[in-house]
């Protein structure tokens, strides 16, 4: 039986791929949107566009919070464009978002359904709000698989990854909760470059999804190249979904993570205690092998360290080929 998931996201090019991946392998109970890569209205519209393009009509979409808990909202048009999903013409969707609020849907679904997994690929505002309003969900959610943070460097700032930096207070609530968590951070997702060869393989699948997603990823790659100089974009968000579908793709280690809330230069940083890992000194490879000598703080997050990049793209490409 397929795992039951709610996807909390801010589509976004890589969120779009995460949705298409999950829809073919998981029992997606609903999609909740949050302001992040672009405004709430734009990312919600993008979620609906992707569902309609994939003829996925059974998954409801709920609008969530449009801004973070405390700080002002900062979007990422540098990476995703003014629509949040630039690069290919997508018609306006005929399907509509549901009238309820995302937080109500999260709480009601988790409290009435066993073994729900949350995938979080945007700021964690909705999930933190749900925990604050109904703390009992922390005993009901099976786990959270999230894209966010980093064991090493950030991207939005030198120390912080965008999804965590966008709402550190919400991230602190989620990371401090007893819900089991697995994290794919930048240290892992940067092992998934969308090389020109991989993009062309998607383009040549022979279906509309392949052509559209190849155009979208190409635009995303060009935008990120102008921003940070990487020759190939990294497909961040699908990694959090792929880990649920094929756990063997990711090698991980339980580590202690905390969210920095006050640092002048480090606000939003996922402070990871990886002293227990061999090769954890600066400049050394983090191997994921536990040292019998080093000890750190009590682990609270299953942190992805190594990705089977070829296996990941095989899963992604073969899944996109399933669409008409």
N, C-alpha and C positions, 0 to 999 in steps of 0.2 A: 504494500500500500504506500502510495506517495506521501511524503512528508507534507504536513500542513503548514503553510507559511503565510504571513502578512508581510508585504514589501513596503517599507517606508523609504521614500526616495524623493529626488528632486531632478527629474530628467531634463537635460543632460544626455550627451551622446553615450557615455558608458552605462548610465542607468538604463537607457533604451535597450542595450544589449543584455543587461542583467534581466530585464523583464522578459525578453524573448527567450532567453535561456531557461528561466524559471517556469515559464508557461508550458513548456514541453516536458518538463521532468518532475515538477513539484505540484502539489495541490494548493494553488494560490487562492486564498480565501478573499483577498482584497488588496488593493493598493492604496496607501495613504501618502499624500504629498505634503511637502514642507518647503517653505521658501529657502532657497540656497543658490544653486547655480544661476537661477533667474527668479523672477517674482513668482509668487504662489500661483497666480492665474496662468502664467506662461508654462510653468513646469507641469501643472495639472493638465493643461491643454496638450502638452507634449505626451504625457502618459496616455491620454485618450487617442492621440494620433497613432502611437505605436500599437496599441491594442487593436485599433481598427485596421491598420495596415496588415497585421497578422491574423485578421479575422478571429480575434480573441474577444468574443462578445459576452462571456459569462463572468468576467472578473469585474467587480464593482470598484470604483475609484472614489475616494473621499478626500476632500480638501482639509488640510490641517492648518498649522500655524504659519503665518506669513513672515514673522520676524522672530529673532532670538529672545531668550528669556530676559536679558538685561541690555546688552549692547545693541547698537544700531545694525540693521541688516546691510551686509555688503555682498553683492552678487558677483558672478564671475563671467562677465561678457567677454573678457579677454580670451577665455578658453572655449566658451560655448556660444558666443554670439548674442545678438539682441533677442532672438527668439528662444535661446537656450538649446536649440537643436538646428543650427545652421548647416547647410551643405547639400541639401536635397529638398526639392519641393514636395511637401506633404500636404494634402488637402485637409481642410478643416474637418474635424470628426463629426459624424452624425450622432454618435453616442455621447452621453452627458455624464458628468459627475453626479454622485448621489447627493441628496439634500443634507444629510447629516454631517457632523464634524468628525474628522479623523480620530481624535482622541476618544470620543464616544464609541466609535466603531472598534477601536483597539480594545478598550475596556470590555465592552459587551461581548466581543468575540472571544477574547481570552478567558473571560469568566464563565463562558458557556460551552467552551470547546477545549477538549483535552489535547495536550502535547503540541500546542501552537509554537512555531519557531518564528522569530522576527528577523527579517533581513533589513539592515539599515545601511543605506548608501548615500545619505545626506546628513545635514545637521541633525542632532538627536533631540530636537525640541519637542516633537510630538511624543516620543517615548518617555522622556522625562516628565512631561505634563501628565501622561497617563499614570506613571508611577506615583506622582505627587497626589493626584486625585483619588486613585484607588491602589493603595500600597499592596493589597492582596494579589495583584497581578504578578508581583515578584515571585510568588510561590506557584504560579500557574504557568508562566511562560517556560517552555522547555529549554530554550536557549536563544541567544541573539548572535547572529553572524553579521558582523559589521565591517564596512570599509571605512577606515578612518585612522588617524594617528600614524605613528611611525616609531620603530625601535631606534632609528638613526635620525636623519635630518628631516626637516619639514619641506613644504613647497610654497605655502602662502607666506610664511615667514621662514627665517632660517631654522626655527625650532619647531614650528607647528604646521600640521597638515590642515587643509581648508575645512573639512567637515567638522573637525574638533574645534578649530579656531573660531568658526562661525558662531558657535554657542558653547563655550567652555563650561558654563554653569550646568547646562543640560547634560553634557558629557560626564561631568563629575557625578551627577545623580545616577546616571546609568552605570558608570564604571564602579560606583560605590555600592550598587545594589547587589543582592545575592543571586540574581539571575546568572546562570552560566553564560559565559561570553567567549566567543572566538573572534579574533581581530586580524583582518588583512590590512596591514599598514603599507606605507610607501616602500618600506624596505622589501616587501614581498611583491607588491604590484609592479614595481619597477623591473621585475623579472619577466614581465609580460609585454614586451614591445610589439606594437602592430607594425611590423616591417612591411615595406612595399610588396614583398612576395606574399605575405599573409593576407594583405588587403586584396590583392589580385585573386587569390584563391577564393575569397568570399565573393568577389565580384563575378567570378566565373561559375558560380553554383547553378546558374540557369533559372533563377527565380527572381521575382521583384525584390523580395527581402534582401537577397544578396547584393543586388545592384544598389539599392538605396543605402544599405548599411555601409557598403564600400565607399560611397560618396560621402556619407556622414563622417566616417572615420578618417577619410582623407582630409576633409575640412578641419576636423578636430586636430589631426596631426600637424597640419600647416599652422594652425593657430598656436598650438603649443610650441612649435619650433620657433615662431617669432617671439614667444614669451620667454622661453628658457633655453632654447638652443639644442634641445634633444632632437636627434635625427628621426626618431620614431615615437609616436605617442604611446602611452601605456594605457591599457584597458583596465582601469582600476576596479570598478564596481562589479563586473561579472565574476571576479575572483571570489567575492563573498558568497555568491550563489554556487559557483562551481565546487566550492569546498563541501557544500551540502550534498551535491550530486555525486561527486567522485572524491571522497575524502583522501584517497591515496595521492591525489595531485599535490597536496601540500604537506610539508613536514613542519611540525609545530612543537612548541614547548610551553608549558604552564609557567608564567612569569607574573611578577607584580607590576601593575601599571597604576599610575595616579595622574590626575589632570592638574596641570599648573594653572592657577587662577590669577596670580598676582604679579608674576614676573614682568618687568618692563620690556624685556626682550624675548621672554619665553612663555607668555600667556598663550594657552591653548596647546602647549606641548604635552604629549603623552610621555611622562617620565617613567621609563622602563628600567627596572632593576634586573639587569641580566648578568650580575656578578657571578651567578651560578653556572654560566656557560663558558666552556673552553673557548678561548680565542675572543674574549669579550673586551679586550683592550682596544683603544682607538687605533684604527688602521688594520686591525686583524679581522679575519673572516669570522662571522658568528656562525658556528657550525650546528648549533642545536644539540650538541652533546653536553650532558650535565657533568660538571666537575664534582668529584666527591669532597673537594676541599672548600671551595667557595660556597657561601650561603648568603642568601639575601632575604628580602621581606617575603611574607606569606603570599604565594601566587594567587592571583584572582582572575587572570585572563589567559586563554589558550591563544598564544601568539604565533601567527604564521611566519616561518623563517625561510623556507625554501619551496619554490614552485617548480613543478614539472611544466615548463613553458610550452614545449611541443604538445604534451598531453592536453594542456588547457586549450590550446588553439584547435586541436583535433576535436575536442568536445564542443567548442563554440561553433566551428565550421559545420560539423555534422548535424548539429542542432538546427542551424539556420537553413540547412538543406531540406529539413522536414517541412518547411513552410511552403504553401502553394505558390 
